[in-house]
């Protein structure tokens, strides 16, 4: 299996787990923060989607993000700010965030993930070795290193969503 297929396999397993975890969770429960230092399932899924969208479109393909080009920000009732992925938010910002409908949330999740899958299905070994600009203090990263960060971020937050599903509704949902 090639590196991009391995990456996609890990992401797809995680995406399916997240979808399974929230499939029977009510919107109200998805929006609950278990305490003031934690995020809700809805916020975590929004953040995962934003990270994926920004990685694929801004960092890896230099294209406009779905967030703005497909007006997802309007569906989320948020500003058209392509750099806002929720990273570094204060507890007050996270508490003030209003979850959209589950259909909107999962629609963006699915669209961002489909874009990632399309990208991963199309890249070559040479693309994996390409250097891309990165955030200070790191000047550049290779695409394969950036994809490692994307996988890590998705799996960390996917696990948080799965944990919260169990916390609010119990186990027995994952096969």
N, C-alpha and C positions, 0 to 999 in steps of 0.2 A: 504494500500500500504506500502510495506517495505521501510526502509530508503534508500536502494540501488536503488529501483525502483523510488522513489521520486527524488533522485539525478540524475538518468539517464533521467527521464522525463524532468527535468529542463534543463539538458545539451542538450538533443535532440531538444527541442523547440528552444534553442539558436542556435544550429548548423544549423537547418533548416532556421531560420531567416537570418543568415549570408549568406547561400547559395542563398536564395531568393533575398537578398539585392544586391548581386553582379552578379546575373544571366545575366543581360543585360547591365552590365557596361563594357566598353572597357578596355583592359589591360592598355592602356596609362593613363586613368583616375584613375584606381586602384593604379597606382604607384605615383600619385601626392600627395605631402605633402601640405596641405592647407596653412601652414606657417612654418617657420623654427623651431618652437617649437612643432610641431605636427607630427604624423606619418601617412603614407599612409594606405589605405585599405589593400594593399598587405602586407605591413610590419606587420600590426596588425594581419592579418590572419596567416602569418608565425609565429609570436610570440605566438599566441594562440595554434597553432599546436605544436610548440616546448614545450610550458608549459605542454600541455596534454601528449605528448610523454614522456617527462622527468618525470612527476608525475607518470604515469602508469608504465613505465618500470624501471626507476632508483629508485624512491622513494618507490613505492608500491609492485613491484614484483621482484626487483633485477635482471632484465634481461637487455640485451643490448637494447639501444634505436633504434627505426626505423631509426632515423636520420643517424646513422652509419651503422647498420646491413643491411639496404636496400639501402644504399648509396644515401639517399636524399640530403645529403650535396653536392654531386657531381652535382646533378640536379639543385641545387640552386647556384652552383659555389662558394661554401663557404668551409672553412676548416672543417675537421673532428674533431670538438670540441664539445663533448657531453654536456658540461656545458653551452655553449653559447645559451641563449634563448632570447637575446636582452635586458635583464634587466640591467639597469645601463649604457646603451650606451649613448655616447655623441651625441649632435646634428650633429656633423661632421660624426660620424659613421652612424647614421640614414640616413643622406643625401647621403652618399656614397653607401649605400646598393642598390643593383640592383635587382629589382623584376624579378623572373623567369616568364615563360609563365603562363597564367592563368590555363592551364591544369596541369602543375607541381604543382603550388601553391595549387590548390583545390584537387589534388591527394594526397598530403601529409596531408592536412586538413582531408580528408575523411579517410585515413588510420589511422591516429592518433586517430580520433574519434571512428572508428570501434574497435580499440584496447581498448579504454576506455569503450565502451559499452560491449565488451566481458568480461572485468574484472568485471564491475559492475553487469553483469548478473550471474557471477559465485561466488561472495563473500557471505560469511555467516555473521551472526550477530557477531560471535566470531572474524572474520577477521576485522570487523568494530572497534572492541575494542582493536585490536593489537597495541602496541606501536612501532613506527618506528623512526629511527634517523632523526633529523631535523637540520636546519641551526642555528648556534649560533645567539642570546643568548639562544634560546630554545633548550634543549637537545633532547627531544622527543615529538612527537605528536601521538595521536591516529589516526588510519586510517580514521575514520569518520570526525575528525577535518581537516585532510589534504584534504579530498574530499570537505569539505566546502570551503576551499581556492581555490581549482580547479574550483568549480562552480562559486564562486565570480569572479575569474580572467576571466573566459570565458564569463560571462554575462557582465562584465564591458567592455571588448574589443569588444564583439559582438555588444553592444550598440553603441560603437564608430564607428564600421563599418557601422551600419545602419544609424547613423547620417551623416556620410560622403557620403553615397549613396544619401541621401536626399539633401545634400549640393550640390553635383555635378549634380544630375539628377532629383531632385524634388521628390515629394511624390507620393503616389498611387501605390506603388509596393508591400506593405504588406497588406495581407487580414485581 
